[in-house]
Amino acid sequence: MKQLINLFNLIEHTRSMPQYGYVLSGIKQNELSNLAEHHYLVSFIGWQLALCVQEKGAKINIQKVLEFCIIHDLGELFGGDIAMPYAKVNPKARECAKAFEAENHKYLSSFFGSQKDYFQKLANEIFDTQSDESIIAKLADYIELTHYKKYVDAYHESDLILIKEKLLSKIEKIVDPISKNTLRQLITEWLSKFPNIKPLNEIL
């Protein structure tokens, strides 16, 4: 009981932890997203991706997809966020950031009480990104960050080139053939339409 009370209090602070890695993309401080916003949007996208492949007949555990989405960046509550462009040019820095985040997950697990080992297993699996469920969560993560950059007018054509490489390489690791084919088609269409995505007033 006590662990849950402390955990709920801790998670509230995701509202205040900015995703400061975006600073190197030219995003101003007052426009930075925070972990709470990011986790919610990634969870929403991941939920829809999982439902989409399930409706096509794929074997997918939607609960696991949502769990991965909800906790995938939780370690960054104590630091460790790193800009994707910087990680690309400095792999050693990315390695150090991931190690720091993994250490944060170990500490965070103590707040999960009897679910400590389960949380740690989820955290390890989303880092490893081998299961179909963890891959879908990662796809949702990349989609959200691309839409976010578009939302704050910090999107560049080079972003989509980088994201395309990431998305398609992740999809190829998916085991379930229905999930793989469905997501390949969906992501290919998303990539082709994203640069000219309609503003909200035209969607409504």
Backbone as a chain_set.jsonl record, in Angstrom:
{"seq": "MKQLINLFNLIEHTRSMPQYGYVLSGIKQNELSNLAEHHYLVSFIGWQLALCVQEKGAKINIQKVLEFCIIHDLGELFGGDIAMPYAKVNPKARECAKAFEAENHKYLSSFFGSQKDYFQKLANEIFDTQSDESIIAKLADYIELTHYKKYVDAYHESDLILIKEKLLSKIEKIVDPISKNTLRQLITEWLSKFPNIKPLNEIL", "coords": {"N": [[0.824, -1.213, 0.0], [1.867, 1.294, 0.909], [3.956, 1.607, -0.91], [2.565, 2.016, -3.309], [1.33, 4.489, -2.838], [3.56, 6.167, -2.654], [4.573, 5.715, -5.208], [2.544, 6.77, -6.879], [2.772, 9.45, -6.194], [5.344, 9.956, -7.071], [5.123, 9.534, -9.872], [3.544, 11.663, -10.627], [5.351, 13.68, -10.996], [6.242, 13.451, -13.563], [4.916, 15.264, -15.034], [6.386, 17.561, -14.846], [8.902, 17.081, -15.823], [10.808, 17.958, -18.419], [11.335, 17.002, -21.862], [14.257, 17.331, -22.476], [16.106, 16.703, -24.407], [15.224, 17.551, -26.836], [16.07, 20.122, -27.168], [18.334, 20.442, -28.753], [17.231, 20.292, -31.203], [16.338, 22.708, -31.744], [14.119, 23.53, -30.384], [12.29, 25.678, -28.327], [12.428, 26.487, -24.8], [9.897, 26.939, -23.606], [8.294, 25.443, -25.228], [8.888, 22.834, -24.949], [8.094, 19.411, -24.667], [6.75, 17.277, -22.057], [7.393, 14.408, -19.921], [4.97, 13.213, -19.075], [3.048, 14.067, -20.978], [4.202, 13.022, -23.301], [4.264, 10.226, -22.762], [1.527, 9.675, -22.574], [0.603, 10.255, -25.218], [2.164, 8.522, -26.787], [1.223, 6.111, -25.773], [-1.434, 6.205, -26.613], [-1.131, 6.138, -29.424], [0.266, 3.714, -29.701], [-1.654, 1.923, -28.71], [-3.622, 2.14, -30.712], [-2.191, 1.222, -32.968], [-1.729, -1.417, -32.174], [-4.378, -2.379, -31.937], [-5.101, -2.162, -34.599], [-3.493, -4.094, -35.964], [-4.376, -6.34, -34.64], [-7.054, -6.485, -35.417], [-6.676, -7.269, -38.0], [-6.048, -9.857, -37.663], [-3.728, -10.553, -36.363], [-1.625, -11.98, -33.811], [-1.414, -10.474, -30.894], [-0.5, -8.932, -27.849], [-2.25, -6.628, -26.424], [-2.326, -5.37, -23.951], [0.321, -5.619, -23.066], [1.623, -4.023, -24.983], [0.605, -1.497, -24.294], [1.618, -1.288, -21.691], [4.373, -1.2, -22.173], [4.483, 1.216, -23.607], [3.65, 3.046, -21.659], [5.711, 2.996, -19.759], [8.103, 3.361, -21.125], [9.94, 5.554, -21.26], [10.287, 6.163, -18.637], [12.503, 6.065, -16.98], [13.816, 8.381, -17.591], [12.864, 10.263, -15.902], [14.65, 10.833, -13.946], [16.683, 11.808, -15.422], [18.693, 11.464, -18.445], [17.717, 11.715, -20.961], [18.38, 12.113, -24.424], [19.292, 13.739, -27.409], [18.197, 12.568, -30.585], [19.644, 13.17, -33.042], [22.15, 13.835, -31.956], [22.784, 11.468, -30.646], [23.152, 9.871, -32.843], [25.51, 10.841, -34.018], [27.266, 10.55, -31.964], [27.742, 7.779, -30.725], [28.807, 6.697, -28.365], [28.009, 8.463, -26.365], [25.288, 7.999, -26.435], [25.241, 5.363, -25.587], [26.132, 5.687, -22.958], [24.047, 7.262, -21.948], [21.902, 5.485, -22.134], [22.743, 3.536, -20.36], [22.688, 4.972, -17.994], [19.944, 5.513, -17.833], [19.017, 2.905, -17.575], [20.024, 2.282, -15.087], [18.538, 4.056, -13.593], [16.05, 2.851, -13.889], [16.38, 0.586, -12.322], [16.459, 1.713, -9.781], [13.915, 2.89, -9.732], [12.32, 0.63, -9.726], [12.063, -0.131, -7.089], [9.92, 1.248, -6.124], [7.735, -0.11, -6.917], [6.874, -2.152, -5.336], [5.491, -5.312, -4.778], [5.428, -5.744, -7.46], [7.903, -5.253, -8.429], [9.866, -6.892, -9.777], [8.458, -7.45, -12.084], [8.117, -4.916, -13.253], [10.824, -4.322, -13.743], [11.423, -6.288, -15.581], [9.786, -5.502, -17.744], [10.981, -3.022, -18.297], [13.56, -3.826, -19.071], [12.912, -5.284, -21.346], [11.763, -3.407, -23.096], [13.959, -1.897, -23.595], [15.545, -3.74, -24.934], [13.968, -4.392, -27.1], [12.776, -6.625, -28.646], [10.488, -8.289, -28.701], [7.321, -8.489, -30.42], [5.402, -6.804, -29.301], [6.923, -4.895, -27.884], [8.249, -3.728, -29.987], [6.168, -2.522, -31.426], [5.453, -0.594, -29.548], [7.744, 0.955, -29.683], [7.601, 1.888, -32.31], [5.391, 3.542, -32.04], [6.483, 5.451, -30.377], [8.4, 6.718, -32.076], [6.685, 7.73, -34.038], [5.143, 9.534, -32.544], [7.096, 11.429, -31.695], [7.771, 12.571, -34.112], [5.381, 13.772, -34.961], [5.133, 15.571, -32.877], [7.321, 17.325, -33.316], [6.471, 18.456, -35.675], [4.196, 19.713, -34.739], [5.21, 21.767, -33.113], [6.451, 23.301, -34.971], [9.096, 22.567, -35.618], [9.958, 20.745, -37.357], [11.886, 19.098, -39.861], [12.825, 18.107, -43.191], [14.86, 16.246, -43.072], [14.367, 14.951, -40.702], [12.31, 13.117, -41.196], [13.584, 11.385, -42.915], [15.449, 10.198, -41.24], [13.713, 9.041, -39.342], [12.268, 7.298, -40.983], [14.157, 5.353, -41.633], [14.575, 4.264, -39.074], [11.978, 3.321, -38.377], [11.286, 1.425, -40.439], [13.346, -0.44, -40.167], [12.812, -1.44, -37.633], [10.299, -2.632, -38.041], [10.952, -4.79, -39.665], [11.906, -6.576, -37.835], [9.766, -7.689, -36.613], [7.95, -10.567, -35.681], [5.407, -11.843, -36.062], [3.698, -12.436, -39.018], [1.381, -11.159, -40.025], [1.193, -8.831, -38.484], [3.621, -7.656, -39.25], [3.316, -7.195, -42.069], [0.992, -5.591, -42.099], [1.755, -3.35, -40.569], [3.924, -2.487, -42.061], [2.674, -1.599, -44.407], [0.999, 0.395, -43.323], [2.828, 2.204, -42.107], [4.366, 2.925, -44.313], [2.469, 4.305, -45.814], [1.898, 6.361, -44.005], [4.4, 7.65, -43.892], [4.522, 8.654, -46.498], [2.481, 10.509, -46.532], [2.88, 12.215, -44.404], [4.613, 14.579, -44.688], [2.902, 16.431, -45.877], [0.821, 16.756, -44.131], [-2.454, 17.549, -43.074], [-3.605, 20.629, -41.62], [-5.234, 21.13, -38.406], [-7.716, 22.489, -38.641], [-8.533, 21.811, -41.195], [-8.823, 19.079, -41.023], [-10.943, 18.838, -39.299]], "CA": [[0.0, 0.0, 0.0], [2.733, 2.472, 1.016], [4.701, 1.741, -2.157], [1.683, 2.593, -4.323], [1.156, 5.911, -2.528], [4.812, 6.824, -3.059], [4.678, 5.604, -6.662], [1.63, 7.742, -7.47], [3.366, 10.771, -5.972], [6.517, 10.052, -7.946], [4.705, 9.621, -11.265], [3.023, 13.013, -10.85], [6.448, 14.566, -11.391], [6.486, 13.38, -15.005], [4.339, 16.486, -15.599], [7.359, 18.654, -14.764], [10.193, 16.707, -16.409], [10.796, 18.214, -19.867], [12.181, 16.167, -22.722], [15.251, 18.349, -22.817], [16.887, 16.304, -25.576], [14.716, 18.28, -27.997], [16.695, 21.45, -27.25], [19.268, 20.441, -29.88], [16.446, 20.398, -32.432], [15.943, 24.109, -31.875], [12.844, 23.778, -29.712], [12.439, 26.601, -27.206], [12.102, 25.932, -23.491], [8.46, 26.983, -23.33], [7.599, 24.525, -26.13], [9.331, 21.473, -24.687], [7.135, 18.439, -24.167], [7.185, 16.645, -20.813], [7.245, 12.955, -19.953], [3.56, 12.829, -18.944], [2.418, 14.274, -22.279], [4.798, 12.078, -24.25], [3.813, 8.872, -22.464], [0.107, 9.548, -22.936], [0.438, 10.236, -26.67], [2.749, 7.269, -27.28], [0.298, 5.049, -25.385], [-2.61, 6.287, -27.495], [-0.727, 5.678, -30.753], [0.576, 2.29, -29.588], [-2.939, 1.236, -28.566], [-4.268, 2.093, -32.021], [-1.402, 0.338, -33.828], [-1.977, -2.789, -31.732], [-5.74, -2.725, -32.34], [-5.113, -2.267, -36.058], [-2.956, -5.391, -36.391], [-5.244, -7.382, -34.076], [-8.241, -6.566, -36.273], [-6.277, -7.975, -39.214], [-5.843, -11.258, -37.324], [-2.419, -10.778, -35.746], [-1.59, -12.353, -32.402], [-0.721, -9.383, -30.208], [-0.949, -8.677, -26.484], [-2.437, -5.174, -26.374], [-1.953, -4.894, -22.613], [1.78, -5.476, -23.021], [1.969, -2.849, -25.786], [0.3, -0.32, -23.487], [2.564, -1.231, -20.567], [5.647, -0.712, -22.71], [4.319, 2.637, -23.944], [3.51, 3.828, -20.429], [6.953, 3.065, -18.954], [9.299, 3.285, -21.967], [10.898, 6.622, -20.948], [10.128, 6.525, -17.234], [13.824, 6.268, -16.393], [14.254, 9.751, -17.853], [12.401, 11.124, -14.821], [15.851, 11.213, -13.212], [17.704, 12.216, -16.383], [19.12, 10.461, -19.415], [17.212, 12.037, -22.3], [19.453, 12.509, -25.336], [18.766, 14.051, -28.732], [18.457, 11.537, -31.582], [20.75, 13.534, -33.931], [23.408, 13.749, -31.214], [23.045, 10.045, -30.423], [23.604, 9.306, -34.111], [26.898, 11.235, -34.283], [28.092, 10.194, -30.814], [27.188, 6.524, -30.18], [29.277, 6.483, -26.993], [27.136, 9.254, -25.497], [24.013, 7.278, -26.386], [25.472, 4.187, -24.757], [26.188, 6.153, -21.572], [22.707, 7.717, -21.584], [21.084, 4.3, -21.947], [23.202, 2.888, -19.125], [22.161, 5.813, -16.914], [18.507, 5.279, -17.783], [18.831, 1.546, -17.048], [20.276, 2.376, -13.642], [17.352, 4.72, -13.037], [14.983, 1.85, -13.835], [16.635, -0.269, -11.158], [16.016, 2.459, -8.604], [12.457, 3.044, -9.826], [11.651, -0.65, -9.452], [11.808, -0.24, -5.655], [8.641, 1.892, -5.851], [6.667, -0.958, -7.439], [6.508, -3.16, -4.345], [5.464, -6.714, -5.219], [5.568, -5.756, -8.918], [9.26, -4.795, -8.722], [10.506, -7.718, -10.808], [7.686, -7.312, -13.325], [8.495, -3.63, -13.839], [12.185, -4.421, -14.247], [11.362, -7.114, -16.794], [9.251, -4.638, -18.794], [11.999, -2.016, -18.617], [14.623, -4.496, -19.82], [12.406, -5.726, -22.643], [11.577, -2.264, -23.985], [15.318, -1.523, -23.989], [16.034, -4.746, -25.879], [13.049, -4.258, -28.236], [12.769, -7.835, -29.469], [9.134, -8.817, -28.864], [6.459, -7.702, -31.311], [4.739, -5.771, -28.501], [7.866, -3.809, -27.591], [8.535, -3.052, -31.261], [5.032, -1.64, -31.706], [5.596, 0.551, -28.638], [8.825, 1.802, -30.199], [7.059, 2.558, -33.49], [4.54, 4.613, -31.521], [7.408, 6.468, -29.852], [8.957, 7.459, -33.211], [5.591, 8.465, -34.683], [4.78, 10.663, -31.682], [8.113, 12.478, -31.693], [7.713, 13.24, -35.406], [4.214, 14.653, -34.916], [5.434, 16.645, -31.922], [8.183, 18.313, -33.968], [5.611, 19.159, -36.629], [3.272, 20.524, -33.939], [5.897, 22.969, -32.616], [7.13, 23.91, -36.119], [10.531, 22.29, -35.576], [10.146, 19.594, -38.245], [12.691, 19.275, -41.073], [12.756, 16.924, -44.064], [15.85, 15.269, -42.618], [13.769, 14.188, -39.601], [11.553, 12.003, -41.752], [14.566, 10.437, -43.473], [15.99, 9.465, -40.094], [12.627, 8.249, -38.76], [11.948, 6.227, -41.932], [15.171, 4.318, -41.426], [14.307, 3.637, -37.78], [10.699, 2.613, -38.41], [11.312, 0.256, -41.323], [14.253, -1.447, -39.609], [12.101, -2.063, -36.51], [9.228, -3.471, -38.582], [11.536, -6.022, -40.188], [12.193, -7.472, -36.712], [8.507, -8.243, -36.126], [7.843, -11.995, -35.979], [4.083, -12.161, -36.597], [3.651, -11.964, -40.408], [0.267, -10.232, -40.24], [1.621, -7.566, -37.889], [4.693, -7.084, -40.066], [2.766, -6.696, -43.336], [0.046, -4.509, -41.824], [2.493, -2.167, -40.121], [4.735, -1.998, -43.178], [1.77, -0.824, -45.267], [0.542, 1.572, -42.596], [3.938, 3.144, -41.925], [4.729, 3.428, -45.64], [1.479, 5.326, -46.157], [2.123, 7.493, -43.086], [5.612, 8.345, -44.341], [4.251, 9.364, -47.751], [1.521, 11.586, -46.32], [3.219, 13.092, -43.286], [5.123, 15.929, -45.025], [1.798, 17.317, -46.268], [-0.281, 16.512, -43.212], [-3.383, 18.679, -43.064], [-3.778, 21.294, -40.322], [-6.414, 20.683, -37.668], [-8.964, 23.087, -39.144], [-8.94, 21.105, -42.42], [-9.239, 17.748, -40.623], [-12.277, 18.994, -38.714]], "C": [[0.864, 1.27, 0.0], [3.488, 2.703, -0.288], [3.849, 2.397, -3.243], [1.496, 4.087, -4.095], [2.397, 6.691, -2.965], [4.978, 6.821, -4.573], [3.787, 6.638, -7.346], [2.182, 9.162, -7.334], [4.55, 10.996, -6.906], [6.113, 10.291, -9.397], [4.129, 10.996, -11.596], [4.107, 13.952, -11.369], [6.832, 14.435, -12.858], [5.887, 14.595, -15.713], [5.394, 17.585, -15.742], [8.712, 18.335, -15.397], [10.152, 16.914, -17.918], [11.662, 17.209, -20.611], [13.264, 17.075, -23.307], [16.149, 17.966, -23.985], [16.471, 17.043, -26.834], [15.357, 19.658, -28.174], [17.621, 21.537, -28.463], [18.554, 20.46, -31.227], [15.927, 21.819, -32.632], [14.623, 24.448, -31.212], [13.072, 24.614, -28.461], [11.93, 25.971, -25.905], [10.601, 25.882, -23.232], [7.649, 26.055, -24.235], [7.972, 23.068, -25.891], [8.183, 20.609, -24.153], [7.629, 17.917, -22.816], [6.872, 15.15, -20.877], [5.78, 12.506, -19.878], [2.843, 12.948, -20.291], [2.899, 13.229, -23.284], [4.276, 10.663, -24.02], [2.347, 8.667, -22.833], [-0.053, 9.398, -24.447], [1.021, 8.968, -27.293], [1.815, 6.099, -26.956], [-0.929, 5.029, -26.285], [-2.272, 5.727, -28.879], [-0.443, 4.173, -30.727], [-0.677, 1.436, -29.469], [-3.622, 1.083, -29.922], [-3.514, 1.198, -33.005], [-1.683, -1.125, -33.48], [-3.383, -3.252, -32.112], [-5.831, -2.96, -33.844], [-4.624, -3.644, -36.509], [-3.806, -6.541, -35.84], [-6.485, -7.584, -34.934], [-7.943, -7.298, -37.582], [-6.008, -9.454, -38.952], [-4.511, -11.574, -36.68], [-2.571, -11.192, -34.288], [-0.748, -11.316, -31.669], [-1.341, -9.191, -28.822], [-1.042, -7.164, -26.304], [-2.062, -4.62, -25.002], [-0.447, -4.679, -22.522], [2.231, -4.261, -23.824], [1.759, -1.583, -24.963], [1.267, -0.18, -22.313], [3.928, -0.726, -21.031], [5.582, 0.785, -23.006], [4.33, 3.512, -22.697], [4.831, 4.004, -19.695], [8.226, 3.268, -19.788], [10.344, 4.357, -21.682], [10.874, 7.01, -19.476], [11.468, 6.764, -16.54], [14.347, 7.677, -16.582], [13.719, 10.743, -16.827], [13.584, 11.623, -13.997], [16.997, 11.609, -14.144], [18.066, 11.1, -17.336], [18.614, 10.722, -20.812], [18.363, 12.531, -23.166], [18.864, 12.694, -26.73], [19.161, 12.975, -29.738], [19.601, 11.919, -32.538], [22.111, 13.436, -33.237], [23.787, 12.289, -30.968], [23.608, 9.392, -31.684], [25.08, 9.624, -34.38], [27.835, 10.877, -33.136], [27.515, 8.942, -30.134], [27.615, 6.255, -28.733], [28.409, 7.25, -26.011], [25.787, 8.562, -25.346], [24.129, 6.062, -25.478], [25.47, 4.571, -23.274], [24.8, 6.585, -21.08], [21.794, 6.528, -21.311], [21.462, 3.564, -20.66], [22.677, 3.648, -17.905], [20.668, 5.579, -16.731], [18.204, 3.891, -17.208], [19.047, 1.523, -15.536], [19.107, 3.054, -12.941], [16.183, 3.746, -12.907], [15.156, 0.936, -12.629], [16.161, 0.417, -9.888], [14.492, 2.587, -8.587], [11.723, 1.763, -9.44], [11.304, -0.79, -7.973], [10.475, 0.389, -5.268], [7.458, 1.012, -6.271], [6.3, -2.119, -6.512], [6.586, -4.569, -4.875], [5.612, -6.847, -6.73], [6.965, -5.319, -9.373], [9.899, -5.567, -9.875], [9.788, -7.585, -12.145], [8.026, -6.004, -14.026], [9.889, -3.718, -14.459], [12.245, -5.248, -15.531], [10.848, -6.292, -17.974], [10.301, -3.635, -19.258], [13.129, -2.623, -19.437], [14.162, -4.846, -21.232], [12.213, -4.554, -23.601], [12.934, -1.724, -24.425], [15.828, -2.443, -25.095], [15.241, -4.713, -27.18], [13.127, -5.457, -29.186], [11.362, -8.384, -29.701], [8.332, -7.916, -29.794], [5.807, -6.542, -30.552], [5.677, -4.601, -28.209], [8.23, -3.036, -28.861], [7.406, -2.09, -31.623], [5.083, -0.407, -30.813], [6.671, 1.51, -29.144], [8.38, 2.542, -31.453], [6.209, 3.751, -33.065], [5.384, 5.772, -31.004], [7.944, 7.34, -30.987], [7.882, 8.296, -33.914], [5.242, 9.707, -33.866], [5.816, 11.776, -31.754], [8.118, 13.25, -33.02], [6.532, 14.21, -35.453], [4.445, 15.832, -33.973], [6.288, 17.735, -32.583], [7.404, 19.114, -35.014], [4.707, 20.145, -35.887], [3.909, 21.825, -33.467], [6.718, 23.658, -33.714], [8.648, 23.75, -36.066], [10.884, 21.112, -36.48], [10.962, 19.981, -39.478], [12.617, 17.992, -41.897], [13.722, 15.837, -43.616], [15.321, 14.413, -41.475], [13.066, 12.948, -40.134], [12.48, 10.946, -42.354], [15.115, 9.558, -42.356], [14.939, 8.539, -39.495], [12.266, 7.077, -39.67], [12.892, 5.055, -41.749], [14.897, 3.54, -40.135], [13.051, 2.761, -37.833], [10.771, 1.328, -39.222], [12.235, -0.84, -40.8], [13.607, -2.169, -38.426], [11.036, -3.037, -37.018], [9.768, -4.805, -39.083], [11.849, -7.031, -39.081], [10.929, -8.133, -36.154], [8.354, -9.691, -36.592], [6.504, -12.334, -36.642], [3.934, -11.597, -38.013], [2.521, -10.966, -40.687], [0.622, -8.858, -39.684], [2.657, -6.88, -38.771], [4.138, -6.462, -41.35], [1.837, -5.507, -43.123], [0.78, -3.226, -41.451], [3.392, -1.606, -41.22], [3.889, -1.137, -44.11], [1.356, 0.485, -44.596], [1.637, 2.629, -42.487], [4.379, 3.735, -43.263], [3.764, 4.525, -46.075], [1.651, 6.568, -45.29], [3.328, 8.322, -43.526], [5.346, 9.176, -45.598], [3.347, 10.568, -47.544], [1.964, 12.602, -45.279], [3.728, 14.475, -43.689], [4.02, 16.922, -45.368], [0.583, 17.124, -45.375], [-1.144, 17.758, -43.092], [-3.442, 19.32, -41.68], [-5.117, 20.9, -39.705], [-7.72, 21.232, -38.232], [-9.457, 22.406, -40.416], [-9.393, 19.674, -42.089], [-10.653, 17.791, -40.079], [-13.27, 19.465, -39.773]], "O": [[0.639, 2.192, -0.785], [3.647, 3.842, -0.727], [4.34, 3.23, -4.005], [1.502, 4.866, -5.047], [2.284, 7.754, -3.576], [5.46, 7.793, -5.155], [4.219, 7.307, -8.285], [2.068, 9.972, -8.254], [4.73, 12.082, -7.456], [6.687, 11.145, -10.073], [4.224, 11.443, -12.739], [3.818, 14.904, -12.094], [7.651, 15.208, -13.356], [6.277, 14.929, -16.832], [5.312, 18.427, -16.635], [9.571, 19.21, -15.5], [9.526, 16.127, -18.628], [12.6, 16.642, -20.052], [13.194, 17.514, -24.454], [16.88, 18.81, -24.503], [17.245, 17.158, -27.784], [15.199, 20.286, -29.221], [17.689, 22.574, -29.124], [19.188, 20.623, -32.27], [15.176, 22.094, -33.567], [14.065, 25.521, -31.441], [13.934, 24.301, -27.639], [11.114, 25.05, -25.918], [10.092, 24.895, -22.701], [6.445, 25.896, -24.033], [7.441, 22.17, -26.545], [7.409, 21.039, -23.297], [8.797, 18.096, -22.471], [6.172, 14.69, -21.779], [5.391, 11.539, -20.532], [2.117, 12.04, -20.695], [2.107, 12.634, -24.015], [3.889, 9.979, -24.968], [1.971, 7.612, -23.344], [-0.767, 8.507, -24.907], [0.438, 8.405, -28.22], [1.639, 5.2, -27.778], [-1.406, 3.963, -26.673], [-3.034, 4.938, -29.438], [-0.863, 3.445, -31.626], [-0.758, 0.356, -30.054], [-4.142, 0.014, -30.24], [-4.138, 0.489, -33.794], [-1.852, -1.965, -34.364], [-3.564, -4.385, -32.557], [-6.55, -3.848, -34.301], [-5.264, -4.289, -37.338], [-3.944, -7.583, -36.481], [-6.918, -8.715, -35.155], [-8.839, -7.874, -38.198], [-5.769, -10.221, -39.885], [-4.19, -12.743, -36.468], [-3.526, -10.802, -33.617], [0.475, -11.282, -31.807], [-2.558, -9.28, -28.656], [-0.035, -6.499, -26.06], [-1.534, -3.512, -24.908], [0.011, -3.679, -21.969], [3.13, -3.539, -23.393], [2.62, -0.703, -24.932], [1.686, 0.929, -21.982], [4.559, 0.084, -20.353], [6.512, 1.529, -22.694], [4.94, 4.581, -22.679], [5.058, 5.042, -19.073], [9.319, 3.34, -19.225], [11.535, 4.097, -21.847], [11.382, 8.068, -19.105], [11.556, 7.574, -15.617], [15.215, 8.129, -15.835], [14.066, 11.923, -16.864], [13.529, 12.708, -13.418], [18.143, 11.732, -13.711], [17.783, 9.931, -17.075], [19.018, 10.043, -21.756], [19.221, 13.28, -22.698], [18.037, 11.897, -27.174], [20.305, 12.521, -29.755], [20.453, 11.078, -32.822], [23.096, 13.012, -33.84], [24.956, 11.916, -31.067], [24.431, 8.481, -31.61], [25.814, 8.785, -34.903], [29.055, 10.894, -33.301], [26.876, 9.043, -29.087], [26.864, 5.653, -27.965], [28.102, 6.742, -24.932], [25.212, 8.54, -24.258], [23.224, 5.769, -24.697], [24.886, 3.875, -22.443], [24.425, 6.31, -19.94], [21.003, 6.554, -20.368], [20.597, 3.037, -19.961], [22.272, 3.044, -16.911], [20.185, 5.461, -15.604], [17.251, 3.724, -16.448], [18.339, 0.83, -14.805], [18.731, 2.673, -11.833], [15.42, 3.803, -11.943], [14.175, 0.558, -11.989], [15.542, -0.207, -9.026], [13.86, 2.41, -7.546], [10.624, 1.816, -8.889], [10.353, -1.493, -7.629], [9.949, 0.098, -4.194], [6.306, 1.358, -6.007], [5.495, -2.974, -6.88], [7.632, -4.989, -5.371], [5.891, -7.936, -7.233], [7.183, -5.048, -10.554], [10.406, -4.975, -10.828], [10.416, -7.605, -13.203], [8.204, -5.975, -15.244], [10.106, -3.241, -15.573], [13.014, -4.948, -16.445], [11.397, -6.368, -19.073], [10.487, -3.424, -20.456], [13.605, -2.007, -20.391], [14.922, -4.721, -22.192], [12.473, -4.689, -24.796], [13.05, -1.155, -25.51], [16.454, -1.998, -26.057], [15.791, -4.98, -28.249], [13.49, -5.327, -30.356], [11.071, -8.891, -30.784], [8.628, -6.729, -29.937], [5.673, -5.44, -31.084], [5.266, -3.442, -28.282], [8.488, -1.833, -28.81], [7.659, -0.973, -32.075], [4.792, 0.701, -31.264], [6.523, 2.728, -29.044], [8.74, 3.704, -31.643], [6.294, 4.83, -33.651], [5.028, 6.937, -31.181], [7.944, 8.566, -30.876], [8.137, 9.425, -34.332], [5.066, 10.794, -34.417], [5.455, 12.948, -31.863], [8.431, 14.44, -33.047], [6.669, 15.337, -35.929], [4.005, 16.95, -34.242], [6.011, 18.925, -32.427], [7.654, 20.304, -35.209], [4.483, 21.265, -36.346], [3.248, 22.863, -33.419], [7.573, 24.494, -33.424], [9.393, 24.665, -36.417], [11.974, 20.549, -36.381], [10.761, 21.045, -40.063], [12.373, 16.915, -41.353], [13.439, 14.648, -43.762], [15.765, 13.28, -41.291], [13.214, 11.857, -39.583], [12.184, 9.752, -42.304], [15.232, 8.341, -42.502], [15.233, 7.387, -39.176], [11.986, 5.981, -39.183], [12.466, 3.9, -41.715], [14.978, 2.312, -40.111], [13.063, 1.612, -37.392], [10.366, 0.265, -38.75], [11.952, -2.026, -40.965], [13.824, -3.365, -38.233], [10.891, -4.137, -36.486], [9.111, -5.836, -38.94], [12.038, -8.215, -39.361], [11.015, -9.032, -35.318], [8.6, -10.003, -37.757], [6.468, -13.027, -37.659], [4.037, -10.384, -38.192], [2.684, -10.043, -41.485], [0.382, -7.839, -40.333], [2.582, -5.675, -39.011], [4.462, -5.319, -41.674], [1.886, -4.532, -43.874], [0.463, -2.149, -41.957], [3.598, -0.395, -41.303], [4.327, -0.074, -44.551], [1.363, 1.546, -45.221], [1.398, 3.808, -42.747], [4.726, 4.914, -43.337], [4.175, 5.543, -46.631], [1.562, 7.693, -45.781], [3.275, 9.552, -43.53], [5.884, 10.274, -45.744], [3.431, 11.543, -48.29], [1.477, 13.732, -45.271], [3.313, 15.465, -43.086], [4.187, 18.126, -45.171], [-0.553, 17.308, -45.813], [-0.636, 18.877, -43.018], [-3.339, 18.621, -40.672], [-6.012, 20.403, -40.389], [-8.72, 20.516, -38.294], [-10.655, 22.414, -40.698], [-10.243, 19.117, -42.784], [-11.465, 16.906, -40.353], [-14.449, 19.655, -39.473]]}, "num_chains": 1, "name": "protein.A"}
